[in-house]
Structures are given as structure tokens and as C-alpha cells.
């Protein structure tokens, strides 16, 4: 089914703002987890030639 209401310019920002007000657990995780620790692992996983054919 075709999406009859595509996202507008500020929809993503407004959604994040609303989730933050609702105490979204992902916002809490963001404050406590250094996501850069995962960057080297993801670089290796996404740069393997075998994985390039299966990437979406």
C-alpha cells in the first residue's frame, strides 16, 4: 500500500521530540552508551566483500 502521508521536513524532529517527552528508553541509553565503541566492529562487518552482495 502506498503511503499517502509522506514525512515532511520536520516530522522526524517532531517525532523525536515527542518520544523524548514520553521518556523514550533509547534517549536514556544514548546518555550512557558510547556508540563509537561499535564503529570499528561495524566497519569490518560492512566492508567485507562477501557482505556487500547482501546489503540492503
N, CA, C, O and CB atoms as a CASP TS submission, in Angstrom:
PFRMAT TS
TARGET T0000
AUTHOR 0000-0000-0000
METHOD Language model
MODEL 1
PARENT N/A
ATOM      1  N   UNK     1       0.835  -1.179   0.000  1.00  0.00           N
ATOM      2  CA  UNK     1       0.000   0.000   0.000  1.00  0.00           C
ATOM      3  C   UNK     1       0.877   1.239   0.000  1.00  0.00           C
ATOM      4  O   UNK     1       1.870   1.315   0.724  1.00  0.00           O
ATOM      5  CB  UNK     1      -0.948  -0.001   1.205  1.00  0.00           C
ATOM      6  N   UNK     2       0.508   2.183  -0.800  1.00  0.00           N
ATOM      7  CA  UNK     2       1.280   3.419  -0.920  1.00  0.00           C
ATOM      8  C   UNK     2       1.030   4.323   0.285  1.00  0.00           C
ATOM      9  O   UNK     2      -0.104   4.466   0.742  1.00  0.00           O
ATOM     10  CB  UNK     2       0.923   4.158  -2.226  1.00  0.00           C
ATOM     11  N   UNK     3       2.104   4.929   0.793  1.00  0.00           N
ATOM     12  CA  UNK     3       1.981   5.857   1.918  1.00  0.00           C
ATOM     13  C   UNK     3       1.392   7.168   1.411  1.00  0.00           C
ATOM     14  O   UNK     3       2.020   7.872   0.620  1.00  0.00           O
ATOM     15  CB  UNK     3       3.364   6.098   2.607  1.00  0.00           C
ATOM     16  N   UNK     4       0.188   7.494   1.868  1.00  0.00           N
ATOM     17  CA  UNK     4      -0.471   8.704   1.382  1.00  0.00           C
ATOM     18  C   UNK     4      -0.031   9.952   2.135  1.00  0.00           C
ATOM     19  O   UNK     4      -0.328  11.069   1.712  1.00  0.00           O
ATOM     20  CB  UNK     4      -1.967   8.551   1.489  1.00  0.00           C
ATOM     21  N   UNK     5       0.673   9.771   3.245  1.00  0.00           N
ATOM     22  CA  UNK     5       1.169  10.897   4.029  1.00  0.00           C
ATOM     23  C   UNK     5       2.687  10.789   4.190  1.00  0.00           C
ATOM     24  O   UNK     5       3.158  10.374   5.249  1.00  0.00           O
ATOM     25  CB  UNK     5       0.476  10.949   5.414  1.00  0.00           C
ATOM     26  N   UNK     6       3.456  11.149   3.170  1.00  0.00           N
ATOM     27  CA  UNK     6       4.911  11.050   3.307  1.00  0.00           C
ATOM     28  C   UNK     6       5.414  12.014   4.379  1.00  0.00           C
ATOM     29  O   UNK     6       4.784  13.030   4.674  1.00  0.00           O
ATOM     30  CB  UNK     6       5.605  11.342   1.960  1.00  0.00           C
ATOM     31  N   UNK     7       6.562  11.667   4.950  1.00  0.00           N
ATOM     32  CA  UNK     7       7.133  12.505   6.003  1.00  0.00           C
ATOM     33  C   UNK     7       7.507  13.873   5.451  1.00  0.00           C
ATOM     34  O   UNK     7       8.014  14.004   4.337  1.00  0.00           O
ATOM     35  CB  UNK     7       8.363  11.827   6.626  1.00  0.00           C
ATOM     36  N   UNK     8       7.245  14.873   6.256  1.00  0.00           N
ATOM     37  CA  UNK     8       7.602  16.228   5.889  1.00  0.00           C
ATOM     38  C   UNK     8       8.986  16.584   6.403  1.00  0.00           C
ATOM     39  O   UNK     8       9.691  15.744   6.961  1.00  0.00           O
ATOM     40  CB  UNK     8       6.575  17.209   6.422  1.00  0.00           C
ATOM     41  N   UNK     9       9.358  17.820   6.210  1.00  0.00           N
ATOM     42  CA  UNK     9      10.693  18.286   6.540  1.00  0.00           C
ATOM     43  C   UNK     9      11.015  18.157   8.032  1.00  0.00           C
ATOM     44  O   UNK     9      12.137  17.797   8.387  1.00  0.00           O
ATOM     45  CB  UNK     9      10.846  19.720   6.109  1.00  0.00           C
ATOM     46  N   UNK    10      10.061  18.442   8.898  1.00  0.00           N
ATOM     47  CA  UNK    10      10.329  18.449  10.336  1.00  0.00           C
ATOM     48  C   UNK    10       9.690  17.278  11.069  1.00  0.00           C
ATOM     49  O   UNK    10       9.758  17.227  12.297  1.00  0.00           O
ATOM     50  CB  UNK    10       9.843  19.735  10.937  1.00  0.00           C
ATOM     51  N   UNK    11       9.079  16.347  10.371  1.00  0.00           N
ATOM     52  CA  UNK    11       8.371  15.250  11.030  1.00  0.00           C
ATOM     53  C   UNK    11       9.291  14.388  11.891  1.00  0.00           C
ATOM     54  O   UNK    11       8.913  13.996  12.995  1.00  0.00           O
ATOM     55  CB  UNK    11       7.692  14.384   9.994  1.00  0.00           C
ATOM     56  N   UNK    12      10.480  14.092  11.404  1.00  0.00           N
ATOM     57  CA  UNK    12      11.402  13.261  12.182  1.00  0.00           C
ATOM     58  C   UNK    12      11.809  13.977  13.468  1.00  0.00           C
ATOM     59  O   UNK    12      11.867  13.360  14.532  1.00  0.00           O
ATOM     60  CB  UNK    12      12.654  12.908  11.347  1.00  0.00           C
ATOM     61  N   UNK    13      12.087  15.267  13.374  1.00  0.00           N
ATOM     62  CA  UNK    13      12.457  16.041  14.554  1.00  0.00           C
ATOM     63  C   UNK    13      11.307  16.070  15.558  1.00  0.00           C
ATOM     64  O   UNK    13      11.523  15.888  16.756  1.00  0.00           O
ATOM     65  CB  UNK    13      12.854  17.472  14.156  1.00  0.00           C
ATOM     66  N   UNK    14      10.092  16.296  15.074  1.00  0.00           N
ATOM     67  CA  UNK    14       8.940  16.369  15.970  1.00  0.00           C
ATOM     68  C   UNK    14       8.659  15.023  16.623  1.00  0.00           C
ATOM     69  O   UNK    14       8.264  14.972  17.788  1.00  0.00           O
ATOM     70  CB  UNK    14       7.707  16.846  15.209  1.00  0.00           C
ATOM     71  N   UNK    15       8.857  13.932  15.887  1.00  0.00           N
ATOM     72  CA  UNK    15       8.676  12.609  16.452  1.00  0.00           C
ATOM     73  C   UNK    15       9.693  12.352  17.558  1.00  0.00           C
ATOM     74  O   UNK    15       9.337  11.855  18.626  1.00  0.00           O
ATOM     75  CB  UNK    15       8.791  11.545  15.363  1.00  0.00           C
ATOM     76  N   UNK    16      10.941  12.683  17.311  1.00  0.00           N
ATOM     77  CA  UNK    16      11.979  12.503  18.329  1.00  0.00           C
ATOM     78  C   UNK    16      11.681  13.353  19.559  1.00  0.00           C
ATOM     79  O   UNK    16      11.866  12.899  20.688  1.00  0.00           O
ATOM     80  CB  UNK    16      13.363  12.862  17.759  1.00  0.00           C
ATOM     81  N   UNK    17      11.226  14.571  19.348  1.00  0.00           N
ATOM     82  CA  UNK    17      10.884  15.451  20.463  1.00  0.00           C
ATOM     83  C   UNK    17       9.750  14.853  21.287  1.00  0.00           C
ATOM     84  O   UNK    17       9.794  14.884  22.517  1.00  0.00           O
ATOM     85  CB  UNK    17      10.493  16.847  19.950  1.00  0.00           C
ATOM     86  N   UNK    18       8.736  14.309  20.620  1.00  0.00           N
ATOM     87  CA  UNK    18       7.603  13.711  21.322  1.00  0.00           C
ATOM     88  C   UNK    18       8.033  12.467  22.097  1.00  0.00           C
ATOM     89  O   UNK    18       7.605  12.268  23.234  1.00  0.00           O
ATOM     90  CB  UNK    18       6.489  13.358  20.330  1.00  0.00           C
ATOM     91  N   UNK    19       8.880  11.624  21.488  1.00  0.00           N
ATOM     92  CA  UNK    19       9.374  10.437  22.183  1.00  0.00           C
ATOM     93  C   UNK    19      10.225  10.816  23.395  1.00  0.00           C
ATOM     94  O   UNK    19      10.173  10.141  24.424  1.00  0.00           O
ATOM     95  CB  UNK    19      10.188   9.563  21.225  1.00  0.00           C
ATOM     96  N   UNK    20      10.993  11.872  23.282  1.00  0.00           N
ATOM     97  CA  UNK    20      11.815  12.330  24.394  1.00  0.00           C
ATOM     98  C   UNK    20      10.939  12.764  25.557  1.00  0.00           C
ATOM     99  O   UNK    20      11.250  12.458  26.709  1.00  0.00           O
ATOM    100  CB  UNK    20      12.726  13.479  23.956  1.00  0.00           C
ATOM    101  N   UNK    21       9.871  13.458  25.284  1.00  0.00           N
ATOM    102  CA  UNK    21       8.948  13.889  26.340  1.00  0.00           C
ATOM    103  C   UNK    21       8.264  12.705  27.003  1.00  0.00           C
ATOM    104  O   UNK    21       7.896  12.775  28.176  1.00  0.00           O
ATOM    105  CB  UNK    21       7.899  14.838  25.772  1.00  0.00           C
ATOM    106  N   UNK    22       8.093  11.619  26.261  1.00  0.00           N
ATOM    107  CA  UNK    22       7.453  10.420  26.804  1.00  0.00           C
ATOM    108  C   UNK    22       8.443   9.503  27.518  1.00  0.00           C
ATOM    109  O   UNK    22       8.106   8.372  27.870  1.00  0.00           O
ATOM    110  CB  UNK    22       6.762   9.654  25.691  1.00  0.00           C
ATOM    111  N   UNK    23       9.653   9.987  27.730  1.00  0.00           N
ATOM    112  CA  UNK    23      10.715   9.232  28.408  1.00  0.00           C
ATOM    113  C   UNK    23      11.107   7.988  27.609  1.00  0.00           C
ATOM    114  O   UNK    23      11.160   6.883  28.148  1.00  0.00           O
ATOM    115  CB  UNK    23      10.263   8.827  29.823  1.00  0.00           C
ATOM    116  N   UNK    24      11.378   8.183  26.330  1.00  0.00           N
ATOM    117  CA  UNK    24      11.800   7.104  25.451  1.00  0.00           C
ATOM    118  C   UNK    24      13.065   6.457  26.007  1.00  0.00           C
ATOM    119  O   UNK    24      14.035   7.168  26.271  1.00  0.00           O
ATOM    120  CB  UNK    24      12.037   7.627  24.015  1.00  0.00           C
ATOM    121  N   UNK    25      13.095   5.144  26.196  1.00  0.00           N
ATOM    122  CA  UNK    25      14.278   4.485  26.755  1.00  0.00           C
ATOM    123  C   UNK    25      15.520   4.632  25.877  1.00  0.00           C
ATOM    124  O   UNK    25      16.639   4.572  26.387  1.00  0.00           O
ATOM    125  CB  UNK    25      13.990   3.021  26.970  1.00  0.00           C
ATOM    126  N   UNK    26      15.348   4.822  24.571  1.00  0.00           N
ATOM    127  CA  UNK    26      16.516   4.988  23.705  1.00  0.00           C
ATOM    128  C   UNK    26      17.255   6.287  24.015  1.00  0.00           C
ATOM    129  O   UNK    26      18.473   6.355  23.854  1.00  0.00           O
ATOM    130  CB  UNK    26      16.095   4.963  22.233  1.00  0.00           C
ATOM    131  N   UNK    27      16.543   7.306  24.452  1.00  0.00           N
ATOM    132  CA  UNK    27      17.184   8.564  24.823  1.00  0.00           C
ATOM    133  C   UNK    27      18.042   8.348  26.070  1.00  0.00           C
ATOM    134  O   UNK    27      19.138   8.897  26.178  1.00  0.00           O
ATOM    135  CB  UNK    27      16.123   9.675  25.068  1.00  0.00           C
ATOM    136  N   UNK    28      17.542   7.551  27.004  1.00  0.00           N
ATOM    137  CA  UNK    28      18.312   7.242  28.216  1.00  0.00           C
ATOM    138  C   UNK    28      19.570   6.447  27.857  1.00  0.00           C
ATOM    139  O   UNK    28      20.646   6.701  28.399  1.00  0.00           O
ATOM    140  CB  UNK    28      17.442   6.446  29.229  1.00  0.00           C
ATOM    141  N   UNK    29      19.431   5.492  26.949  1.00  0.00           N
ATOM    142  CA  UNK    29      20.591   4.701  26.528  1.00  0.00           C
ATOM    143  C   UNK    29      21.651   5.585  25.868  1.00  0.00           C
ATOM    144  O   UNK    29      22.849   5.393  26.076  1.00  0.00           O
ATOM    145  CB  UNK    29      20.156   3.588  25.560  1.00  0.00           C
ATOM    146  N   UNK    30      21.202   6.543  25.081  1.00  0.00           N
ATOM    147  CA  UNK    30      22.119   7.453  24.390  1.00  0.00           C
ATOM    148  C   UNK    30      23.025   8.179  25.381  1.00  0.00           C
ATOM    149  O   UNK    30      24.187   8.455  25.083  1.00  0.00           O
ATOM    150  CB  UNK    30      21.332   8.471  23.555  1.00  0.00           C
ATOM    151  N   UNK    31      22.491   8.484  26.549  1.00  0.00           N
ATOM    152  CA  UNK    31      23.255   9.208  27.559  1.00  0.00           C
ATOM    153  C   UNK    31      24.309   8.334  28.231  1.00  0.00           C
ATOM    154  O   UNK    31      25.276   8.853  28.789  1.00  0.00           O
ATOM    155  CB  UNK    31      22.320   9.772  28.604  1.00  0.00           C
ATOM    156  N   UNK    32      24.134   7.010  28.186  1.00  0.00           N
ATOM    157  CA  UNK    32      25.022   6.122  28.936  1.00  0.00           C
ATOM    158  C   UNK    32      25.928   5.242  28.078  1.00  0.00           C
ATOM    159  O   UNK    32      26.862   4.633  28.599  1.00  0.00           O
ATOM    160  CB  UNK    32      24.209   5.255  29.812  1.00  0.00           C
ATOM    161  N   UNK    33      25.669   5.166  26.784  1.00  0.00           N
ATOM    162  CA  UNK    33      26.435   4.262  25.923  1.00  0.00           C
ATOM    163  C   UNK    33      27.259   5.074  24.930  1.00  0.00           C
ATOM    164  O   UNK    33      26.746   5.959  24.245  1.00  0.00           O
ATOM    165  CB  UNK    33      25.495   3.278  25.175  1.00  0.00           C
ATOM    166  N   UNK    34      28.540   4.751  24.871  1.00  0.00           N
ATOM    167  CA  UNK    34      29.420   5.369  23.879  1.00  0.00           C
ATOM    168  C   UNK    34      29.342   4.530  22.604  1.00  0.00           C
ATOM    169  O   UNK    34      30.033   3.521  22.468  1.00  0.00           O
ATOM    170  CB  UNK    34      30.908   5.475  24.406  1.00  0.00           C
ATOM    171  N   UNK    35      28.495   4.961  21.682  1.00  0.00           N
ATOM    172  CA  UNK    35      28.239   4.191  20.472  1.00  0.00           C
ATOM    173  C   UNK    35      29.457   4.111  19.561  1.00  0.00           C
ATOM    174  O   UNK    35      29.511   3.245  18.688  1.00  0.00           O
ATOM    175  CB  UNK    35      27.083   4.793  19.719  1.00  0.00           C
ATOM    176  N   UNK    36      30.420   4.981  19.743  1.00  0.00           N
ATOM    177  CA  UNK    36      31.629   4.945  18.920  1.00  0.00           C
ATOM    178  C   UNK    36      32.446   3.682  19.167  1.00  0.00           C
ATOM    179  O   UNK    36      33.274   3.310  18.335  1.00  0.00           O
ATOM    180  CB  UNK    36      32.485   6.173  19.191  1.00  0.00           C
ATOM    181  N   UNK    37      32.225   3.026  20.291  1.00  0.00           N
ATOM    182  CA  UNK    37      32.914   1.765  20.555  1.00  0.00           C
ATOM    183  C   UNK    37      32.556   0.703  19.514  1.00  0.00           C
ATOM    184  O   UNK    37      33.352  -0.198  19.247  1.00  0.00           O
ATOM    185  CB  UNK    37      32.571   1.261  21.956  1.00  0.00           C
ATOM    186  N   UNK    38      31.378   0.805  18.934  1.00  0.00           N
ATOM    187  CA  UNK    38      30.918  -0.185  17.969  1.00  0.00           C
ATOM    188  C   UNK    38      31.351   0.138  16.540  1.00  0.00           C
ATOM    189  O   UNK    38      31.210  -0.707  15.656  1.00  0.00           O
ATOM    190  CB  UNK    38      29.415  -0.296  18.032  1.00  0.00           C
ATOM    191  N   UNK    39      31.862   1.315  16.298  1.00  0.00           N
ATOM    192  CA  UNK    39      32.228   1.741  14.947  1.00  0.00           C
ATOM    193  C   UNK    39      33.252   0.813  14.286  1.00  0.00           C
ATOM    194  O   UNK    39      33.051   0.439  13.131  1.00  0.00           O
ATOM    195  CB  UNK    39      32.776   3.149  14.989  1.00  0.00           C
ATOM    196  N   UNK    40      34.337   0.426  14.960  1.00  0.00           N
ATOM    197  CA  UNK    40      35.311  -0.463  14.298  1.00  0.00           C
ATOM    198  C   UNK    40      34.713  -1.824  13.928  1.00  0.00           C
ATOM    199  O   UNK    40      35.034  -2.379  12.877  1.00  0.00           O
ATOM    200  CB  UNK    40      36.521  -0.673  15.203  1.00  0.00           C
ATOM    201  N   UNK    41      33.859  -2.351  14.776  1.00  0.00           N
ATOM    202  CA  UNK    41      33.232  -3.646  14.505  1.00  0.00           C
ATOM    203  C   UNK    41      32.324  -3.538  13.286  1.00  0.00           C
ATOM    204  O   UNK    41      32.325  -4.414  12.421  1.00  0.00           O
ATOM    205  CB  UNK    41      32.430  -4.137  15.734  1.00  0.00           C
ATOM    206  N   UNK    42      31.553  -2.462  13.226  1.00  0.00           N
ATOM    207  CA  UNK    42      30.646  -2.272  12.097  1.00  0.00           C
ATOM    208  C   UNK    42      31.408  -2.001  10.809  1.00  0.00           C
ATOM    209  O   UNK    42      30.984  -2.432   9.737  1.00  0.00           O
ATOM    210  CB  UNK    42      29.684  -1.129  12.379  1.00  0.00           C
ATOM    211  N   UNK    43      32.516  -1.299  10.903  1.00  0.00           N
ATOM    212  CA  UNK    43      33.343  -1.040   9.711  1.00  0.00           C
ATOM    213  C   UNK    43      33.819  -2.354   9.107  1.00  0.00           C
ATOM    214  O   UNK    43      33.753  -2.545   7.893  1.00  0.00           O
ATOM    215  CB  UNK    43      34.560  -0.144  10.065  1.00  0.00           C
ATOM    216  N   UNK    44      34.298  -3.259   9.955  1.00  0.00           N
ATOM    217  CA  UNK    44      34.780  -4.551   9.467  1.00  0.00           C
ATOM    218  C   UNK    44      33.625  -5.332   8.849  1.00  0.00           C
ATOM    219  O   UNK    44      33.770  -5.911   7.772  1.00  0.00           O
ATOM    220  CB  UNK    44      35.435  -5.365  10.613  1.00  0.00           C
ATOM    221  N   UNK    45      32.480  -5.349   9.526  1.00  0.00           N
ATOM    222  CA  UNK    45      31.344  -6.130   9.037  1.00  0.00           C
ATOM    223  C   UNK    45      30.832  -5.609   7.702  1.00  0.00           C
ATOM    224  O   UNK    45      30.503  -6.399   6.816  1.00  0.00           O
ATOM    225  CB  UNK    45      30.219  -6.118  10.059  1.00  0.00           C
ATOM    226  N   UNK    46      30.759  -4.296   7.546  1.00  0.00           N
ATOM    227  CA  UNK    46      30.193  -3.735   6.323  1.00  0.00           C
ATOM    228  C   UNK    46      31.200  -3.592   5.195  1.00  0.00           C
ATOM    229  O   UNK    46      30.806  -3.320   4.061  1.00  0.00           O
ATOM    230  CB  UNK    46      29.593  -2.404   6.614  1.00  0.00           C
ATOM    231  N   UNK    47      32.476  -3.765   5.466  1.00  0.00           N
ATOM    232  CA  UNK    47      33.481  -3.652   4.415  1.00  0.00           C
ATOM    233  C   UNK    47      33.967  -4.997   3.896  1.00  0.00           C
ATOM    234  O   UNK    47      34.823  -5.040   3.012  1.00  0.00           O
ATOM    235  CB  UNK    47      34.647  -2.866   4.917  1.00  0.00           C
ATOM    236  N   UNK    48      33.438  -6.097   4.428  1.00  0.00           N
ATOM    237  CA  UNK    48      33.808  -7.414   3.925  1.00  0.00           C
ATOM    238  C   UNK    48      33.192  -7.584   2.536  1.00  0.00           C
ATOM    239  O   UNK    48      32.001  -7.328   2.354  1.00  0.00           O
ATOM    240  CB  UNK    48      33.335  -8.550   4.899  1.00  0.00           C
ATOM    241  N   UNK    49      33.986  -8.011   1.561  1.00  0.00           N
ATOM    242  CA  UNK    49      33.448  -8.202   0.200  1.00  0.00           C
ATOM    243  C   UNK    49      32.282  -9.189   0.150  1.00  0.00           C
ATOM    244  O   UNK    49      31.371  -9.015  -0.659  1.00  0.00           O
ATOM    245  CB  UNK    49      34.551  -8.686  -0.725  1.00  0.00           C
ATOM    246  N   UNK    50      32.290 -10.217   0.996  1.00  0.00           N
ATOM    247  CA  UNK    50      31.208 -11.197   0.990  1.00  0.00           C
ATOM    248  C   UNK    50      29.887 -10.567   1.434  1.00  0.00           C
ATOM    249  O   UNK    50      28.818 -11.008   1.013  1.00  0.00           O
ATOM    250  CB  UNK    50      31.560 -12.379   1.898  1.00  0.00           C
ATOM    251  N   UNK    51      29.957  -9.547   2.274  1.00  0.00           N
ATOM    252  CA  UNK    51      28.743  -8.935   2.782  1.00  0.00           C
ATOM    253  C   UNK    51      28.163  -7.889   1.829  1.00  0.00           C
ATOM    254  O   UNK    51      26.993  -7.529   1.959  1.00  0.00           O
ATOM    255  CB  UNK    51      29.018  -8.307   4.118  1.00  0.00           C
ATOM    256  N   UNK    52      28.939  -7.405   0.893  1.00  0.00           N
ATOM    257  CA  UNK    52      28.464  -6.341   0.004  1.00  0.00           C
ATOM    258  C   UNK    52      27.261  -6.773  -0.825  1.00  0.00           C
ATOM    259  O   UNK    52      26.404  -5.946  -1.137  1.00  0.00           O
ATOM    260  CB  UNK    52      29.583  -5.896  -0.917  1.00  0.00           C
ATOM    261  N   UNK    53      27.180  -8.050  -1.186  1.00  0.00           N
ATOM    262  CA  UNK    53      26.079  -8.515  -2.012  1.00  0.00           C
ATOM    263  C   UNK    53      24.772  -8.627  -1.240  1.00  0.00           C
ATOM    264  O   UNK    53      23.697  -8.658  -1.838  1.00  0.00           O
ATOM    265  CB  UNK    53      26.424  -9.843  -2.617  1.00  0.00           C
ATOM    266  N   UNK    54      24.861  -8.690   0.098  1.00  0.00           N
ATOM    267  CA  UNK    54      23.666  -8.899   0.915  1.00  0.00           C
ATOM    268  C   UNK    54      23.214  -7.632   1.623  1.00  0.00           C
ATOM    269  O   UNK    54      22.304  -7.682   2.451  1.00  0.00           O
ATOM    270  CB  UNK    54      23.921  -9.980   1.934  1.00  0.00           C
ATOM    271  N   UNK    55      23.818  -6.519   1.321  1.00  0.00           N
ATOM    272  CA  UNK    55      23.448  -5.269   1.993  1.00  0.00           C
ATOM    273  C   UNK    55      22.204  -4.682   1.334  1.00  0.00           C
ATOM    274  O   UNK    55      22.030  -4.747   0.117  1.00  0.00           O
ATOM    275  CB  UNK    55      24.621  -4.247   1.951  1.00  0.00           C
ATOM    276  N   UNK    56      21.344  -4.108   2.177  1.00  0.00           N
ATOM    277  CA  UNK    56      20.101  -3.528   1.657  1.00  0.00           C
ATOM    278  C   UNK    56      20.236  -2.100   1.277  1.00  0.00           C
ATOM    279  O   UNK    56      19.269  -1.487   0.825  1.00  0.00           O
ATOM    280  CB  UNK    56      19.017  -3.654   2.647  1.00  0.00           C
TER
END
